[in-house]
Structure formats: C-alpha cells, structure tokens
Amino acid sequence: MDWDSLDWADIFRRLVLFAFRRGQLRGAAGSLADAEDMAAEAIRRLLDSDYADWDAGREPDLLRYLGSTVNGLISNTSRAARLRVERSLSDPSILQSAERTMTSSAKNDEVEECQRARLLLDRRVADDELMRGLLALENEGITKPAMQATRLELAISVIYKARRRLTRLREAVRREVASEGSSGNGLDRGQNWTRS
C-alpha cells in the first residue's frame, strides 16, 4: 500500500464525521473534538506496528476498516462510561487481592464465588475455541486486542467481536452468581451451583 498516495485529509474528515454520528447514535455525549480524537486514534492504530496489520484481502476498503476501529473505540468508551471499572474474572490478582483483604469466613465465601464464576465461564466457552483462546491469553497477561489478534492469527475486528461476546458472557455469569448468592445461605448456594 502506497500510504503517500492516499488523501489523508479527506479520510480524516470522513472518519471524524462517522465517529461523531456513531457516537450520537449510541447515546454518547461526545463533542466534535472527541470524534477527532477517535479518528486520529483509528489512523494511529492503522499505522502503529503494535496493533494488528490491516489485511486488505479481508477488508479491501480502508475507510471501512478505519470505521470498524472507530466503532470499537466508541464501544469501549461507552462501556467505560456506563459500567464501573471492571477487571477480568480470569485475572489471578483478583483472587489474591480478595485473599489478602478479607476475614477467613468472608474470604472463603468470596473465593468460592470467584471459583464458581470461573467454572461457569469455562463451561460457557467450552465449545468456543476463540473464547477459550482469549481466556488463555488473558491468563498469560495478554489483554491488548492487537496482541491477541497476532497471537491467535486473526483479524483485530474478529477479536473485538469476540471480546464483546466474552464481556456479555461474563456479565451473565456475574448475574448468575449474584442471584445464587442472594438465594439464601451458603448451603442453598452450593445446591444451586450443582445445576448447570
């Protein structure tokens, strides 16, 4: 690809308008400056070797590829705005942190819940090779989508879609564990947990 032959001013202008409109459609209260930032970030990621390379064979339209990147950025921004900062269920530091800060009985309950949540998540992704791969990479500390795409040898757009699915699965597991926890005492929770 001859990058110098592209009309970057036109690409940037169109990408800014796209980012602004998509942000409005998703209910994000973003400004034109925010849209410019997202457009610039999408172009930076295209040119940055730390992110997955653009595969013109899979997505021949460069502007469409950049639009997909902007969609991912908007989605991440929207998610961060409406949800508290969350950490992956598969992050081992959560369990370690819980063990250090809790009393022994509360610690046991929390450890049980974390283990239960991980078991439920593992069951939900058992038949999905991509989800299992993403979880394995997260366990190794590889959480950047570009690095995940490189390691799994997939397009970054596939990774972003998979990460959104994984987020939905995690939320479903959280709701399930929370509903089990509110159903009564530990004995009741344990009996509920034996169901799949």
C-alpha positions as CSV (number, residue, x, y, z in Angstrom):
1,M,0.0,0.0,0.0
2,D,1.4,3.4,-1.0
3,W,0.4,5.4,2.1
4,D,1.6,8.7,0.5
5,S,-0.9,8.3,-2.4
6,L,-3.9,8.5,0.0
7,D,-5.9,11.6,0.6
8,W,-5.4,11.6,4.4
9,A,-7.2,15.0,4.9
10,D,-10.4,13.5,3.2
11,I,-10.1,10.2,5.1
12,F,-9.7,12.1,8.4
13,R,-12.6,14.4,7.7
14,R,-14.9,11.5,6.8
15,L,-13.8,9.4,9.7
16,V,-14.4,12.4,12.1
17,L,-18.0,12.7,10.8
18,F,-18.5,9.0,11.1
19,A,-17.2,8.9,14.6
20,F,-19.4,11.9,15.6
21,R,-22.6,10.4,14.1
22,R,-21.9,6.9,15.6
23,G,-21.3,8.4,19.0
24,Q,-24.6,10.3,18.8
25,L,-26.5,7.1,17.7
26,R,-25.1,5.3,20.6
27,G,-26.1,8.0,23.0
28,A,-22.5,9.1,23.8
29,A,-22.4,12.8,24.8
30,G,-19.2,13.4,22.8
31,S,-18.0,16.5,21.2
32,L,-16.5,17.1,17.7
33,A,-13.1,17.1,19.5
34,D,-13.8,13.6,20.9
35,A,-14.7,12.4,17.4
36,E,-11.5,13.9,16.1
37,D,-9.6,12.1,18.8
38,M,-11.2,8.8,17.9
39,A,-10.5,9.3,14.2
40,A,-6.9,10.1,14.9
41,E,-6.6,7.1,17.2
42,A,-8.0,4.8,14.5
43,I,-5.4,6.1,12.0
44,R,-2.7,5.8,14.6
45,R,-3.6,2.2,15.2
46,L,-3.6,1.5,11.4
47,L,0.0,2.8,11.2
48,D,1.3,1.5,14.6
49,S,3.1,-1.8,14.5
50,D,1.8,-2.6,18.0
51,Y,-1.6,-3.2,16.5
52,A,-2.7,-5.9,14.1
53,D,-1.9,-5.1,10.5
54,W,-4.7,-4.2,8.1
55,D,-5.4,-7.1,5.9
56,A,-6.6,-5.7,2.6
57,G,-7.6,-9.2,1.5
58,R,-10.1,-9.5,4.3
59,E,-11.2,-5.8,4.2
60,P,-10.3,-4.1,1.0
61,D,-12.0,-0.8,1.8
62,L,-9.6,1.2,4.1
63,L,-12.2,3.6,5.2
64,R,-14.5,0.8,6.2
65,Y,-11.6,-0.8,8.2
66,L,-10.9,2.5,10.0
67,G,-14.7,2.9,10.6
68,S,-14.6,-0.5,12.3
69,T,-11.8,0.6,14.5
70,V,-13.7,3.8,15.4
71,N,-16.7,1.6,16.3
72,G,-14.6,-0.4,18.7
73,L,-13.2,2.8,20.3
74,I,-16.8,4.2,20.7
75,S,-17.9,0.9,22.2
76,N,-15.1,0.9,24.6
77,T,-15.7,4.5,25.6
78,S,-19.5,3.8,26.0
79,R,-18.8,0.7,28.1
80,A,-16.4,2.6,30.4
81,A,-18.9,5.4,30.9
82,R,-21.8,3.2,31.9
83,L,-20.0,0.5,33.8
84,R,-17.7,0.7,36.8
85,V,-14.1,-0.2,36.0
86,E,-14.1,-3.9,36.0
87,R,-11.3,-6.5,36.0
88,S,-11.4,-9.8,34.2
89,L,-12.7,-12.8,36.1
90,S,-9.7,-14.6,34.8
91,D,-7.2,-12.1,36.4
92,P,-5.4,-14.0,39.1
93,S,-4.8,-10.9,41.1
94,I,-8.5,-10.6,41.9
95,L,-8.3,-13.8,43.9
96,Q,-5.0,-12.8,45.5
97,S,-6.4,-9.4,46.5
98,A,-9.5,-10.9,47.9
99,E,-7.5,-13.4,50.0
100,R,-5.4,-10.6,51.5
101,T,-8.2,-8.3,52.5
102,M,-10.9,-10.5,53.8
103,T,-11.6,-12.2,57.1
104,S,-11.4,-16.0,56.8
105,S,-15.1,-16.8,56.6
106,A,-15.8,-13.9,54.2
107,K,-12.7,-14.9,52.3
108,N,-13.9,-18.4,51.9
109,D,-17.2,-17.2,50.5
110,E,-15.6,-14.9,48.1
111,V,-13.0,-17.4,46.9
112,E,-15.9,-19.9,46.4
113,E,-17.8,-17.3,44.4
114,C,-14.7,-16.5,42.2
115,Q,-14.1,-20.2,41.6
116,R,-17.7,-20.7,40.8
117,A,-17.8,-17.8,38.4
118,R,-14.7,-19.1,36.7
119,L,-16.2,-22.6,36.4
120,L,-19.4,-21.2,34.9
121,L,-17.5,-19.1,32.4
122,D,-15.3,-22.0,31.5
123,R,-18.5,-24.1,30.9
124,R,-20.0,-21.4,28.7
125,V,-16.9,-21.2,26.5
126,A,-16.1,-24.9,26.4
127,D,-17.3,-25.3,22.8
128,D,-15.9,-22.0,21.6
129,E,-12.2,-22.3,20.6
130,L,-11.9,-18.5,20.1
131,M,-13.3,-17.7,23.6
132,R,-11.0,-20.3,25.2
133,G,-8.1,-18.8,23.4
134,L,-8.9,-15.3,24.6
135,L,-9.2,-16.5,28.2
136,A,-5.9,-18.3,27.9
137,L,-4.2,-15.2,26.6
138,E,-5.7,-13.1,29.4
139,N,-4.4,-15.7,31.9
140,E,-0.9,-15.0,30.4
141,G,-1.4,-11.3,30.9
142,I,-2.0,-10.6,27.2
143,T,-5.0,-8.2,27.2
144,K,-4.4,-5.9,24.3
145,P,-6.6,-6.7,21.3
146,A,-3.8,-6.2,18.8
147,M,-1.6,-8.7,20.6
148,Q,-4.4,-11.1,21.0
149,A,-5.1,-10.9,17.2
150,T,-1.5,-11.5,16.5
151,R,-1.2,-14.5,18.8
152,L,-4.4,-16.0,17.6
153,E,-3.6,-15.1,14.0
154,L,-7.0,-13.4,13.5
155,A,-8.2,-10.0,12.2
156,I,-8.5,-7.5,15.0
157,S,-12.2,-7.0,14.1
158,V,-12.8,-10.7,14.9
159,I,-11.0,-10.1,18.3
160,Y,-13.2,-7.1,19.1
161,K,-16.4,-9.0,18.3
162,A,-15.2,-11.9,20.4
163,R,-14.2,-9.6,23.3
164,R,-17.7,-8.1,23.2
165,R,-19.2,-11.7,23.3
166,L,-16.9,-12.5,26.2
167,T,-18.0,-9.4,28.1
168,R,-21.6,-10.4,27.7
169,L,-20.8,-13.9,28.9
170,R,-19.0,-12.5,31.9
171,E,-22.0,-10.3,32.8
172,A,-24.3,-13.3,32.5
173,V,-22.0,-15.2,34.8
174,R,-21.9,-12.3,37.3
175,R,-25.7,-12.1,37.3
176,E,-26.0,-15.9,37.8
177,V,-23.5,-15.9,40.7
178,A,-25.2,-12.8,42.2
179,S,-28.6,-14.5,42.0
180,E,-27.2,-17.7,43.6
181,G,-25.7,-15.6,46.4
182,S,-29.0,-13.9,47.1
183,S,-31.0,-17.1,47.2
184,G,-30.1,-17.9,50.8
185,N,-27.3,-19.2,52.9
186,G,-24.1,-21.0,51.7
187,L,-25.9,-24.4,51.7
188,D,-28.6,-23.1,49.3
189,R,-25.9,-21.5,47.1
190,G,-24.0,-24.7,47.0
191,Q,-27.1,-26.7,46.0
192,N,-27.8,-24.2,43.2
193,W,-24.3,-24.3,41.9
194,T,-24.6,-28.0,41.2
195,R,-27.1,-27.2,38.4
196,S,-25.6,-26.3,35.0
